[in-house]
């Protein structure tokens, strides 16, 4: 069978902006609504109203960029910190695995609108619609689902860093918080309320109410949480054009205290793949790059929303780099990032000194945890059969979670210390190695940053296309 007429085969371009329809549906108890009709999806024109909070129920058009989506993709997934700490170069593969499926299966499509917007939407390409088997589509559904949940919760509603629920029991977790009973996909804390958020992500080609109802049932499981919290069921539907539904049940009452240090540990956990990818790179590939103070101000991003600041639009970064060119060799800037290109990708990633210090401290805790697990149950030997190795892996995972819980308070304290100490140390001191300082980014890369992270993508590696 030949592809349909007009099928686009190029990859999505990094510089492409596009609109995503987002449907907010509040309910108590959490009860997902039906799938929006196609006419409603194509006719959404109301801009997202408020940054950093859950808006009233309604249909909203959100302008975003591929860089926002990539930042969400590489920061969300199952916790592999123990594996990656033991073999840091595996972080390169983890980042590739999180990002590449989105580039392979999605394309920007032209959309006529008389009321503003970017003029483009996002849709699955013909490789996904006509050339991909059902099992591969299901696997892509998970990746698309958690990515867009991260994109919506952090970028639109202001949630702090998230981690996989298996990696962290939030403040107020109940007696039934256990992976064996089923957990939501993501947990995080909202900085303005302190409330923990439980996020369940669902995605499929044509997502409907039946699948969402299963997600709502999982979030409503008795005994999951003892204190007030927010439940978010994020649905991503791919067919025709990508849109997102957010079914939300907001908690009431005074939340249990989630310390700033605990939230910092969550941030470090979410960015460990970036840290480990950097430390595994050849040192000659590192470069320290200045960014401006504007990246710390969420309100300077497009409409106050978005996960990242686009640096080509950030005047403070332009000014900071111009100053750095005049003051050759100056390296005491507060917001400079250690950057490096991830092997096998067109991505350059980076961290601030303070987040690098926090992740380094957390990595040392993980090394201690691994040694304790090895003492309790040695790793499988190369001659062990598949069944024995599988049982060993399951048992080690359970032991690891128990040991990590025992080290939790230590991890919180050490991560905070690493964060504070990293902010005041030079890169040479942090790395115990000379490092190149450059006021200019790699040519041909499109950049984005937050206060503590950096992302750039080679604009020539992909084609800016539409159909």
N, C-alpha and C positions, 0 to 999 in steps of 0.2 A: 504494500500500500504506500503510495506517495504522500508526502506532506500536503496539507490543505493549501489552497491558493493564498499567497500573501504571507506564508509562514516566515517568521524572522528567526535567523539562526545565529545572530551575533550575541555576544554577552552584554549584560547591562553595563552602562558606563558609570564610572564613579561620580562624575560631575552631574549626573542626572538628578534633578529634583522631581518629585511627584507627590500626588495627593492620595491620602488614605481615608476613606470614609470610616468613621468610628461611631458606634451606637452605644450610648450609655443607658443602662436599664437598672434602676435601683429597685430593690425589693427586700422585704423582711417577712418571713425567712427567705433566704436566697432561692429564687425561682426563675430560671431562665425563660425568656420569651421566645416566640417563634422566629424563624429566619426572616430577615427583612426582604420584602419584595424587590425584584430587580429595578423597577422604576424608582423606588425609594433610594436604593443604593446609588444609582446613576444621577439622582437629582439632589444630592446633599450639597448645600452651599454655605451653611452657617459655620463660621470659623470656630475653632476650639476656644471656649470663652475665658477660662481661667487657668493660669499656670500654677502647678504645684498643689492641686487639690482635685477632689472628685466633683465634676460639675453636675448640674441638674440633669435628669433624664432627658435625652434628646439625641438627634442625629447631627454629627459635626464633621466638617472637612478639615483634615490636618495636613498641612504642607510639611514635607520632611525631605531628607536627603539620604542617599545611599550610605554616606558616612555615619549617620545616626544609626542606621540598621546594622552596619558592620560592627559598630561599637557595642550594640546590644548583643549581637551574635557571639562575639569573642569573650564577653564577660559572663555568659550564662551557660550552665550545663551541670552535669553531675560532678561531684567533688572528686577530682583525681589528684589532689595535692600530694598524698603519700607516694603514689607511683611517680609523679613528675619530679618530686623532690629527690627521689632515689636516682632517677635518670632524667636530668633536666632537658636534654635534647628532645625527649618525647613531647615537650610542650610545643615544639614547632608543629608536630603532627596534630596535636589537639587543637591548636588555633586553625590549622588548615581544615580539619574536619568540621569545625563549627562554622566556618565562613563559606567554604566552597560550594556546598549544596545550594545555597541561596543564589549564588552567581550562575550556577549551572541551569537552574530551573525557572528563573524569573526574568521578565523583560518589561521595559517601560513601554506603555502604549499611549497614543495620542487621545486626548479627550477634549471635545469642544465644550466650553463653558462660557457663558456671557457674563458671569459674575465673578471674575477673577480666578484665583488659583494658579497652579503651575501650568495647567494645560495638559498634564500627563497623569496617568495612573500606573499601577503596578499589576501585572498579570502573569500567570504561568505561561511559559513558552511552549512551542510545539514538541520539544523534546519531552517535556513533562506530560502534556495532554495526550500525545499520540505515540510516544516512543518509550514510555516508562511502565514497567510492570507494577502490579498492585502492591507487592511487598516493598518495593523501592519508594512508591508514593507514600506508603504508611510511615516509613522511616523519615522521609522528608517532612511529613506532617508534624512529627515531634520537634524537629529542628525549627521549622517555621513557627510552630506554636509557641515554644519557649522564647524564641527571639522576639516575636511581636508582643508577647506578654511583658517582657523586659522593656521593650521600646515604649509601650503604653504606660506601664506603671511608673517607671523612672522618668521617662521623657515628658509625659503629659501630666501625670498626677503627682510628681515630686517625691515618689518613694526613694528611700536611700538604697544603698547597695543591697543586692539580693544574693542568696546562696541556695543551693539545692536543699530541700527539706531534710534529706537524709544526713546532711552534714551538720545541721544545727537545729536543736530544739529551742524555739524562741522563748522569751520571757512569758510566763503564763501557760506554758505547755501542760496539758493534762495527762492523766494516767494512761490514756490510750495513744499517746504520741509514740508510735512505733512503726518502723518500716514494714513489719510483718502484717500490720493491719491496714496498710495503705496510707500514704501521706500525700499532701499537695506537692506541686512541683517546686515552688519557690517560697522562701520566707524573707522578710525584710522589715525594717522599721521606718516609719514616716518621721522625718525630722521635726515637723511642726507639731505633731500630736504625741509622739512617742509610742503610738500604737503599733503592735506587730501586725503585719499583713500576711495572710495566707493566700497564695496565688496558684490557681490551677489553670493550666494551659491546654487547650484543645485546638486541633487544626485538621482540616481535611479538604478535599477538593470542593465539596459542596456541604459545608457544615450545617447541621440542622439541630433542632431542639432535642432530639433523642440522645445524641452524643453529649450535648451540654448538660442534660439532666443527670447523666452519670457523674459528670464533674461536680455538679452542685451537691449531689448525694455524698460524694467523697469529702467535700468541704464541711458538710453538716454532720459528719460522723460524731456521735456522742462521745464525750470524754477527750476530744482532741485538744481543746483549749479550756482552761479554767477561768481566764480573765477576759476582759473586753479586747476585741480585735476586729480587723476588717477582713471580710472574705471577698476575693475578686476572682471571678471566673472569666477568663479571657479566651474568646473564640476567634479563630482566624479562618476565614473561608477564602479559597483560592480561585474557584471557577469564575471565568469571565473577567473579574478584577478582584484584587485583594481588598477585603474589608475586615474590620475588627468589631466584635461585640464585647462589651464590658458589662457583665452582670455583677452588681455590687451590693453587698450588705454591710452597712457601716455599724461598728460597735458603739456602744455608749458606756459611760462610766469612766472612772479613773483608771488608767492603765497601770499595770505593774511597772515598776521602775526598770527600764532598760538603759544601762549606763552608756555614756558616750564612748567609753572604752570598748564595750561589747559591740557597739555599732562600728567602731573602727576595725575591730577584728573581722567583722563581716565584710567590710570594704577590702581588707587585705586578702581574705580568702577568695573573694570574687576576682581579684587581679593577680593571683598567684601564677596563672599560665603566662602572663606577660613578664613577670619577674623572672621566672625560670627560663623562659625563652631568651631573655636578655643575657642571663649569666652563662647560658650554654653557648652563646655566640663567640666567635673569635674576637679577642679584645681589640684587634685592629679595626673591626667593623663598627665599634662604638663611636658615637658622636654626641657631644652635649650641645643642645640647641636651646636658645632662649625663647620664651613666650611672654606675652604681656599680661598685665593684671586683669585685663578684660575677660580672660577665660574663667575667672572666679565668680563672675557676676552673671547669674542665670538670666536675669532680666535683659541682658544684652543679646541673648540668642533670639532667633526668629520668633517674635511674638511672646518671648519669655518661655518658650517651650523648646524641646530638643535636648538630646543627650550631650551634644558637643557644641563647641563654638567653632565655626568655620573660620580658619585663620586668614583666608584671603579677604574676609570682611572685618577683621579685628584690627582697628587702628592702633590699639595699645601694643600689639605684637609687632606691627610695622615699625612703630617708634622705638621699641625696645631693641629691635635688631639693627636699626639705623644707628642707635647709640653704641651698640656693641661693635659695629664696624669702625666707628671713630675711636673707640677705646679698646684697641686690640689687646687681647690677653686678659681682660677683666673677667673674673669668674665667680663673683660673689652675688650673682643675681638670685633673688628669692625664687623665681619661677623658671628654672632651667630644667630641661628634661634629658635624661640619658636615653638615647634612641639607637635603634639598630634594625636592620631589615631581617625579617623572619625568613630563613632559608626555605626555598620551595614555594614562596608566595610573592605577591607584589605589595605586601604590607610592610610598613615601617611602624614599629610600636615603641612606646617610651613611657617612663615613669618619672615622677618628681623625686627629689632626694628623700623627702620624708616618707613617701609611700614605699620607695625602694628599701629604706631602713626598716620599715614595719614588716615588709614581706621577708626581708633577710632574717629578722628575729623570729618570725613565724616558721620559716624553713628550718631553723635550728631546733625549734620545738618538735617539728615533724621528724627530724632525724632521731631525737631522743625517743619519740613514740615508736618509731620503727625498730629501734634497738630493743625496746621493751617487748614488743610483739615477737620479735625473733627469739628472744629468751623464752617466752611462753610457748611458742610453737614455731619450730624452724621452718624455713621456706621449703617448698617441694624440691626434690632432687630431679635432675634431668632424666633419670631412668624410671621415675614414677609413671604409672599408667594414667590415662586421662581421667578415669573415675576418681582415683586417689588424689590427683592434683586438684580436681574440682572440689572435692570435700575439704582438702587443705585450704583452698582459697576461701571457701565459705566460712570455715572456722576462724581463719586469720582475720577476715573482715569483721566478724563479731567481736573478736578480741581487740582489734584495732579501735572499734567504736568505744568499747569499754575503757581502754587506755586513754583515748582522746578525751573522754568525759572527765577522767581523773586529772588530766593536764589542762582542763579548760581555763581555770583561773590563772594558771601560770602563762598560758598562751595569751590571755587578755592583757596581763601586766607587761609581758615582754614585748607584745606588739605595740602597746602604747609607748613604752620606753624607746623602741626602735623608731617609731614615728617622730617623737620629740627630738631624739638625738640626731636622726637623719637630717632634720631641717637645719641644724646648726653646723653640719660637717660639710667639708668640700667633697666633690666627687672623687678626687684622688684618694682622700682618706677613706671614704666608703668602699671604694673598689680596691684599695691597696695596689693601685696601678695608675700610671699616667693615662690620660684620656684626651682625645682631640676635642677642642672647643671650636664650634663653627657658628657664626652669626647667620648663616644662610642654610636653608633646607636643601635637600637633594633636589636637583632640577627635574622638572616634569612630574613632581608629586603634588597631590592635592591634600592639604593638611586640615586636621581638626584636633582640638584639645579640650580637656577639662582642667580643673585646678591641679590634678595629680596624674593625669594620663595624657598620652599623645598617640595620635594615629595619623598615618599618611598612606595614600595609595597611589601607585604609579598610574598616572592618567593615560599613558600610552599603551598600557598592557591590556586594556579593554576598550571596546569601541562604544562611543556614545550613540545609541541607536534608538529608534522608535519604529513602530509599524502602523 
